[in-house]
Every structure is written in C-alpha cells, then in structure tokens.
Amino acid sequence: MMKINALARRAMALALLMPLAACSQSGHDADSDMAKAAKEVDQQTSPSVIAAEVQKGIEQAKVELATQDIDVNSGVHFRNHSHNDKDTRPKAVITPKGDLVIAGKTQDATPEQHALLLDYRQQITGIASAGMDVGAASAGMGVDIAKQAIVGALTGKSDKAIEASIKPQTDKIQAAALKLCSRMPDLLASQQKLAAAMPAFQPYATLTQKEVDDCGKDRDDNGKPGVTVSSD
C-alpha cells in the first residue's frame, strides 16, 4: 500500500517552498507574488518538465552503459538475493568489445567465447536500458500522483479514496516494470552458455533459475519487481 500522507506532505512542502518567500510582504503585492510563485512551482514540477529532465539523464546513462565496462561481480539479481558482502572474487568486467577482464587482466577467448561474452553483456545492458525507460515513463506519472495526493489530503479524502483515484496510474507503472521479468530467461540462458564455454567466467555466473521463476513476486515499496542491475 502506498503511504499517501507522507507523499502528500513531501509534495506540499515543495509546493509551499517558493510562496513562503513572499510572506515578508503584505497586501496585493504579496498575494500577487504568491500566486506567481505557485504558478512557477506548478510549471517547474509539471510532468512534461520532469519527464524532459529525466529523459536527458537517461539518454546520458544509456551512452555510458554502451561505452563503459559492465561489472559482472554483481550482475543482475533480485532484492531478496542473498549475497556475500565480503566478495572475495577478483573484480571482473566485460568490456564493450567483449573482453572478459579479471583483476585487470584480459582473459584469452576464442571467437565463440567473445560472441557469448557480447551476448551476455547485451542481455544485461538491455535489461538496464529497459529499466531506465520504465523510470522515465514513471517520472511524469509520479508528479501527477503527488498532486492528486495533495488535492485529496486538502479536501479531506481518506487514504483509501486517494489510493483508488491514483490506482490506474500506479498499475501502469507496475505493469511496465513487470515486463522486465520477461527478459530474465534469456539472460539466464546466455549466462549458462557463457559459463559452460568459459571456465574463467563460472564464478560470476550467479543468477539462478529460482530467481528467474520468482521475478515479480518480490516487490519493493512502490510495487515494482525487485530487480537490481549493476554496471560499474
């Protein structure tokens, strides 16, 4: 369940921040400045403005994702995945060219192994990119949800009533996030093929069939599947 009251308080604080600057004035000028400030806040927090800013950041992140090494120590896992915080394995990455580098040393690889490394890398970056798109699509909706929560709180609506009014939007976000799960079987298959063909990669093949099967069952506080992707 969403914590509507907390969400409303945070959004209301943002909406009130700029108008408070006009409180030191009085009369018509103060009212005018407050109205102007409120309008500016509304414009600056509109879904289109937020979405545009988020999209800019995501496009930059996608460029970095395509051109930087992918960390395979962490890989792709779920929030309930038990991992060793004291990872004793050497740091391993897959480069954009499809090289496996462990502890700073490029591992020898046949053309077939290079192809498998590239496929595994593309599976990871594909999921990460799709996750970014979900985030971008959710940004504008989040602003609308916050505004609806504010209106609901100010008009005395119950949390249940507010949740019902925003449910269509939150359902869209959740459905988009769940689509990430459909990519997990291909990722697992790619990982297993690479591990079978390249012994040096085997210690880093930690995604399990159970995690794939459980995708979408473990949710975060916003109702999204608990998928995490690392690409350092």
BELNORPE-V498887 format. One record per backbone hydrogen bond with DSSP energy under -1.0 kcal/mol. NH is the residue of the N-H (numbers start at 0). CO is the residue of the C=O. E is the energy in kcal/mol with one decimal. If there is no record, write none. Layout:
nh->NH co->CO e->E
nh->NH co->CO e->E
//
This chain:
nh->3 co->1 e->-1.5
nh->6 co->2 e->-2.0
nh->7 co->3 e->-3.1
nh->8 co->4 e->-2.4
nh->9 co->5 e->-2.1
nh->10 co->6 e->-2.4
nh->11 co->7 e->-2.8
nh->12 co->8 e->-2.1
nh->13 co->9 e->-1.7
nh->14 co->10 e->-2.4
nh->15 co->11 e->-2.0
nh->16 co->12 e->-1.0
nh->19 co->15 e->-1.7
nh->20 co->17 e->-1.5
nh->21 co->18 e->-1.8
nh->22 co->19 e->-1.4
nh->24 co->21 e->-1.8
nh->30 co->26 e->-2.0
nh->31 co->27 e->-2.6
nh->32 co->28 e->-2.7
nh->33 co->29 e->-2.6
nh->34 co->30 e->-2.3
nh->35 co->31 e->-2.5
nh->36 co->32 e->-2.9
nh->37 co->33 e->-2.6
nh->38 co->34 e->-2.1
nh->39 co->35 e->-2.3
nh->40 co->36 e->-2.5
nh->41 co->37 e->-2.3
nh->42 co->38 e->-2.4
nh->43 co->39 e->-2.9
nh->44 co->40 e->-1.7
nh->45 co->42 e->-1.2
nh->49 co->45 e->-2.6
nh->50 co->46 e->-2.8
nh->51 co->47 e->-2.0
nh->52 co->48 e->-2.1
nh->53 co->49 e->-2.7
nh->54 co->50 e->-2.7
nh->55 co->51 e->-1.9
nh->56 co->52 e->-1.8
nh->57 co->53 e->-2.4
nh->58 co->54 e->-2.6
nh->59 co->55 e->-1.8
nh->60 co->56 e->-2.2
nh->61 co->57 e->-2.5
nh->62 co->58 e->-1.7
nh->63 co->59 e->-2.1
nh->64 co->60 e->-2.5
nh->65 co->61 e->-1.9
nh->66 co->62 e->-1.3
nh->67 co->63 e->-1.8
nh->69 co->93 e->-2.4
nh->71 co->91 e->-2.4
nh->76 co->227 e->-2.0
nh->78 co->225 e->-2.0
nh->80 co->77 e->-2.5
nh->92 co->100 e->-2.3
nh->93 co->69 e->-2.0
nh->94 co->98 e->-2.4
nh->97 co->94 e->-2.0
nh->100 co->92 e->-2.9
nh->101 co->104 e->-2.5
nh->102 co->90 e->-3.1
nh->104 co->101 e->-2.0
nh->106 co->99 e->-3.2
nh->113 co->109 e->-2.6
nh->114 co->110 e->-2.1
nh->115 co->111 e->-2.0
nh->116 co->112 e->-2.5
nh->117 co->113 e->-2.5
nh->118 co->114 e->-2.1
nh->119 co->115 e->-2.4
nh->120 co->116 e->-2.5
nh->121 co->117 e->-2.5
nh->122 co->118 e->-2.1
nh->123 co->119 e->-2.0
nh->124 co->120 e->-2.8
nh->125 co->121 e->-2.1
nh->126 co->122 e->-1.8
nh->127 co->123 e->-2.5
nh->128 co->124 e->-2.7
nh->129 co->125 e->-2.3
nh->130 co->126 e->-2.3
nh->131 co->127 e->-1.9
nh->132 co->128 e->-2.0
nh->133 co->129 e->-1.9
nh->134 co->130 e->-2.0
nh->135 co->131 e->-2.4
nh->136 co->132 e->-2.4
nh->137 co->133 e->-1.8
nh->138 co->134 e->-1.2
nh->141 co->137 e->-2.4
nh->142 co->138 e->-1.4
nh->143 co->139 e->-1.9
nh->144 co->140 e->-2.9
nh->145 co->141 e->-2.3
nh->146 co->142 e->-2.4
nh->147 co->143 e->-2.6
nh->148 co->144 e->-2.1
nh->149 co->145 e->-2.2
nh->150 co->146 e->-2.6
nh->151 co->147 e->-2.5
nh->152 co->148 e->-2.6
nh->153 co->149 e->-2.7
nh->154 co->150 e->-1.8
nh->156 co->151 e->-2.7
nh->161 co->157 e->-2.4
nh->162 co->158 e->-2.7
nh->163 co->159 e->-2.0
nh->164 co->160 e->-1.6
nh->165 co->161 e->-1.6
nh->169 co->165 e->-2.2
nh->170 co->166 e->-2.8
nh->171 co->167 e->-1.3
nh->172 co->168 e->-1.8
nh->173 co->169 e->-2.4
nh->174 co->170 e->-2.6
nh->175 co->171 e->-2.1
nh->176 co->172 e->-2.1
nh->177 co->173 e->-2.3
nh->179 co->176 e->-1.5
nh->180 co->177 e->-1.4
nh->182 co->179 e->-1.5
nh->183 co->180 e->-1.3
nh->186 co->182 e->-1.6
nh->187 co->183 e->-2.6
nh->188 co->184 e->-2.5
nh->189 co->185 e->-2.3
nh->190 co->186 e->-2.5
nh->191 co->187 e->-2.6
nh->192 co->188 e->-2.2
nh->193 co->189 e->-2.2
nh->194 co->190 e->-2.5
nh->195 co->191 e->-2.1
nh->196 co->192 e->-1.7
nh->197 co->193 e->-2.0
nh->200 co->197 e->-2.0
nh->201 co->198 e->-1.0
nh->203 co->200 e->-2.4
nh->204 co->201 e->-1.7
nh->205 co->203 e->-1.5
nh->211 co->207 e->-1.7
nh->212 co->208 e->-2.7
nh->213 co->209 e->-2.1
nh->214 co->211 e->-1.1
nh->216 co->213 e->-2.5
nh->219 co->223 e->-2.5
nh->222 co->219 e->-2.0
nh->225 co->217 e->-2.6
nh->226 co->224 e->-2.1
nh->227 co->76 e->-3.2
nh->229 co->74 e->-1.5
//
